[in-house]
Amino acid sequence: MLVIADSLSYFGPKGGLPADHPRIWPNLVASELDWDVELVARIGWTCRDGYWALIGDPRVWAAVPHAGAVVFAVGGMDSLPSPLPTALRELIRYVRPAGLRRVVRSVYQWVQPRASKLGSRVALPPELSVDYLEQCRTALAQLRPDLPMVAVLPSVHDCDAYGRVHGGREPAVRALESWSARTGVPLVDLKAAVRDNIFSGDANPDGIHWGWDGHCEVATSMVKTLREVG
């Protein structure tokens, strides 16, 4: 199973974990289906980053010919509020000297939650998210016409850094569901799987990443979907 994902795939209740950790959902799914898993993921990845991984990461190229399914577990970051340009966030790490970088990051972190409540700008507009997913689907279908593919609907959050707002989720859901209806790619609803966990106090204190119950629920939903399309 090839999984192209964001940090929700490998963060637990206390932070990031190695790709072979047995309690993250990709490995729970692989264990249930008796598959191997290739997890290609990074914090902050959008559907655009997933596409770049598909066309540029040799781990993906090696996995596709042997994969029983491909899971695109990206798209949640796309729908989060991004009042400042996404490129600005990405470029902060490159600011030099270090003292200036710390100042820029502090200013960004101060502005982000406050400005998140003021507008509807998101990290990646729904039409672009869908466009990148469709490019991924088309590319894989040309190589492996019989390869099952699964995508996801965005999760939910309770995160101070995003002002605890998520107005971009419903437009993203509508765009993804329309794409799914056109292409036949099934969608696993992360909100349905993790909402109780996110608001239970057992999730990661950052309000974005899930606890173990969330990973288990996502794995259960993913296994069900993969068995239906496999």
N, C-alpha and C positions, 0 to 999 in steps of 0.2 A: 504494500500500500504506500503510495506516494502522497504525502501531505505537504501542501504549500500553505503556510499559515503565518499568523502574527504571534505575539507573545502570549495570547490566551491559550495557546497549545502547550506551553512549557513553563508557565508561571503557576506556582501553587500559593497557598495561604501565607507563605513567608518569603516569597521571592522567586527568582528564576532558578530553573533546575536543568540538569543535563538531559540530552535527548533520549537517553536510555532509562530515565527514571520510571519505575514501574507504575506509578500512580497517576501520571498525566494521561489525558484521554486518548491520544494516538496509540499509546502502548496498551491501554486497556482494550481498545478496539482490536489491535493486532493480536493480543493474547486470546480474546474471545473467538476470533476467526481463524486462529492458528496461522497468521501471516507474519512476515517480516514487515518492518516499517522504515521508510526513509523520510525523516522530518526535515524539511527545509523551511526555516522560519527565522524571524527576527522581530524585535520589539519595534512597534510603530509601522509595520508593513501594511500597505494598502493593496488594493487589487492591481494597481500599477506596478508595485514592487513584486507582486506575485507573477505578473507577466514577465518582468525583467528576469526574475529567477528562472522562469520556464525557458526563456530563450538564451540565458547566459550562464547558468550554473551547470557544470559538468556532472554533478551528482544527479540532477534531474534527468539529463540525457541518458545516464547509465540506468536509472530506475524505470524510465518509461517503457522500454521494450519488455520488461518482466513484470510490470505492475498488474495487480488484479483490479485495482481501482485507483483513481486520483481524486483527492479531496482538496478543494479550494476553500480553506478555512480563513479566508481574508474577506475584508469588506466592513468589518466593525469599525476599524479606525477611520475608514472613509467617512462615516456618518457622524463622527464626533465634531463638536464645534471647533472651528479654526478661524477666529476673527482676524488673526495675523496670518500672512502667507505661510503655507506649509514649508516652502523653501527656506524661510527664515529659521524655522525650528531646526531643519536639517543642517543648516550651515553654521549654527552656533558652535558646534564642536570644532570647527575649523578656525574660529576667531583667535588671533594671537595679538598680544601676549596673553598669558593665562589670566592675569588680573582683569584685563578687559573682557575676556570670555566670561569670567564669573559675573561681572557687572551686567553684561548683555543677558546672560541666562537669568539673573535675578529679576531684571526688568521684565523679561518675557514671562516668567512665572508669576509676576505680580499682575501683569496685564491680562494674561490668558483667562483666568476664571472670571474676572470682572467683565471683560469684553464678551465672553461667551454668552452672557445673558442678554446682550444688546442686539444681536442679529442672527441671521440664518446661514451665514457662511460656514461650510464644512470643509474637512480636509480634502475630500475628493467628491465632486458632484455625482449624483447617482447615474447620470447618463454616461459619465466617463468610467465609473466602476463597472457598469454593465459592458461597456465597449471593451475594456481590457479582459474581462472574463470571457467574452465572446471570441476575442482573438486567441485566448488560451484554448478554448473549446475547439475552435476551428483547426488550430495547429495540431492538437492531439488527435482529432478525428481524421486528419490526413495521414497520420502515422499509424494510428491504431483505431480503425473505425468501430471496432467492437469494445473499446475500452470504456468501462463504466466511469462516470464522473459525478461527483456530488459537490454542491456548494452550500453556503450557510446564509441564514438571515442574521442580522447583527444582534449582538448581545445587548444587555442593559448595564448601566453603571450607577454608582452612587458616589461620584468622585468630586472632591473639592476642586481639583485642578481644572475641571471642565464646568465648574459652576453648578454641578448637579443638574445640568440641562442636557437634553438629547433630542432637540427638535428635528434633527436630520434623520432620525431613525425611520420614521414612517414614509417619507419620500423614498428612502433607500429600499425599504421593504416593497413598496409598490413597483419600483423599477426592477428589482430582482425577481419578484413574482411574475411580472410580465415576461421577462427574459426566460424564466423557467418554463412558462407556458408555451413559448415559441420553440424552445430547444429540447424540452423533455429532461433537462438536468434537474434532478430533485434537490430540494432545499431542506436542510436541517435547521429548525428554529432554535437558535441559541437562547433567545429570551425565554422561551417556554421551559427550556432545560435548566437555566441557572438563576432565574429571577428570585426564587425563594432563598437560594444560597447567598446571592449578592446582598440581600437585605436582612439576612439572618444574624449577622455578626460573626459568622464563621468563615467569611471570605477574607481575601487579602485586605489589610487596612487601607490600601490605596483606593479602594472602591471600584476598581476596574477588574482586577483578576480574581479568579474564583478560588474557593476552598475545595476540599476533596469531594464533597458531595456534588458540587457543580461539575467536576471532571467526570464523576461516575454517571451523572444524568446525561451529559453530552455523549459519553461513550455508548450508553444504552440506546439513545436516539440514533446515533451514527451507525451502530451495528444493525439496527432494524432497517434503516434505509439502504445500507449496502447489501443486505440480504435480499431486499426487494429488487434491486437493480442488477445484482450479480448473476 
